[in-house]
């Protein structure tokens, strides 16, 4: 906040002591370090911070944060695929007699697939909706935790981010369903119905 010396005196009661200068200068980047050395060489100057060095530090910090976000996204993708794959495998293994019975009754391969994978579709849609809400809360927490005095992050999450997250979740669910469709079609009706529970 910037106020005039008169306002400071009126509010505080004492005359202000000036102990900080904000300088705007027109120097090329190559000569910036020379200017900084000259200014810091003055006995009355304790420290100096260049805006360009702050920008470089911030850029490096953002690059590191981008790497962390990428790792988190890849971890989330792997988790989604592994969980959906395991759920589908368990679902098929536990209901093998039921699947064989449906095939004996004349259900087509697509009807049997939809019967089995309908649960995954419902779980995916519910998970995506719940995840978007919880993800918003988690994003706010991470932003508030990662902020420092000199840097403030934006808190706006764009609508397309929500669409992208939900769309990728549905896409991975469909991919797992397609992968699990092959073992589902290879179920032997006769062997499955002969097996003892």
N, C-alpha and C positions, 0 to 999 in steps of 0.2 A: 504494500500500500504506500502510495506517495502522498505526502501532505506538505504544505508550505511551512517554512520556519515559524511564521506568525501563528498558524493553526496549532503547531506543536507547543509553542509557548503558551497559548491560550488554554490548551487542554492539560498540559503537564505542569505548567507554572515556571519551569526553568527554560533557559535558552538551549537550543539543541547543540550537541557536540557532533560535528561531522567526522565520522570515522570510516566511511565507505564512499568510494567513487565508482560510478558506472560510466565507463568511457566507450564512446563510439569512435572508431578510427578507420581510416581508409588506407590499409596497408595490404600488400599482396601476401599470400600465404607463406611464401619463402622468407619474407622479412618479418613475419609475425613473431617468431621466436627471438629475433634480435630486439624487437620493440619490448617484448616481455622481459628480456634480460636487462634492458636499460631501465625499465620501470622498477623492477624488483631490486635493482642496484641502489635505488634511493633509500636513505636511512629511515625515512618516514613511512616506507611501505613495508608491511609485515608479510603479506601474501598477495598473490594475484592468480586469478582463474581466468583462463581464456575460454570464450564461448565455443570456439572450434574444438577445443579439447573436451569440453563437456558433450558436444555433439558426437565426437568419436567414441567416447565412453558409453554414451547412450546407445549408439548404433551397435557396438559390440555386445552390450547387454541384451538388446533386442534380438540379435542374431543367436545368442545363447538361448534366449527364451523361445525362439522359433524352433530350435532343435529339440527342446523339451516338449513343445506342443506336438511336433511331428512324432516323437517317440510315444507320447500319450495316445495319439490318433491310431498309430499302428498297433499299439497294445490293445486298444478298444476293438479294432477290427479283428485281431486274432482271438480275443476273448469271445466276441460275438459268434465267429465262425465255429470255434471249438464248442461252445455251449450249445449252439443250435445243432451241430453235428451229433453231439452226444445225446441230446434230447431225442433227436430223430432215430438214432440207433437203438436207444433203449425202448422207445415207443414201438418200433418195428419188432424188436426181439420179444417184447412182452405180449404183443398182440398177433403173433405169427399164425396161431390157429384161427383167430378171428379173420385175418386177412385171407387165409386159405379158404375159409368158409364163404366169404364174400365172392371169391373167384369161382368157387364151385357153383354158387347161386347165379352166376352169369354176369357179375359186375365187370365192366371193362377195366382195362389197366388205368385209364385216366380217372374213372370213378373211384377206384380203390386208392389211387394216389391222392386225390382230393379229400377222400375220407380221412386218410392218415395225416396229411399235411395241413388240413384245415386248422388243427390245433396250433401248429407252428405259426400260421398266418395270424390267428387271433393273438397269440402270445407276442408276436413281433409288433403288431399294431399297438397293443396295450403297453408293451415295453417302450416303444418309440414315444408315445404320448407322455408316459410317466417320466421317461428319461429326459425329455425336453424341459419339463418343469424342474426336475431335480438338477439338470445341467445348468439351468439359469442361476439357481441358488449357489451351486458349486463355482460357477464362473465369477459371481460377485465376491465370494469368499477368497478365491485365488487372487483376484485383482486387488482387493483390499489388503491382503497379506503381502503381495509382491511390491506394493507401492513404497517408495521412499520419499523423504522430504523434498528432494529436488525433482522428482518425476511423478506425474499423475497420469494414469492410464484412462483411456476412454471406457465408459461403462455401457455403451450402446452395443447391443447385439443385433445385427441386421437380420431381417426376415428371411433372406436367402440362406443364412447360416442354419436356421431351423429347418428349412426345406431340404437343404443338403444333408444334414444329419439324419433326418427321418428317411429321406430317399435312399441313402447308403445303407441304413439298417434294413429296409425292405429289400434292397438289391442283394445284400448278403444272405438274407433269409431265403430268397428265391434261388440263389446259387446253391445253397446247401440242400434245398429241396430237390433241385435238379440232380445233384450229386447222389443223393440218397434214393432217387427214383430207380436207378439201375438195380441195386440190391433188392428193392421192393418187387421189381418185376421178375426177379430170378427165384422167387420163393416157390418151392415145389408144393403144389396143393396136396398131393398124396402123402408125401413125407411129413408135411406139417400136420395133417389131420391124424396121422398114425402116432405122432409123438405124444408122450404122456406128460401131463403137467406135474 
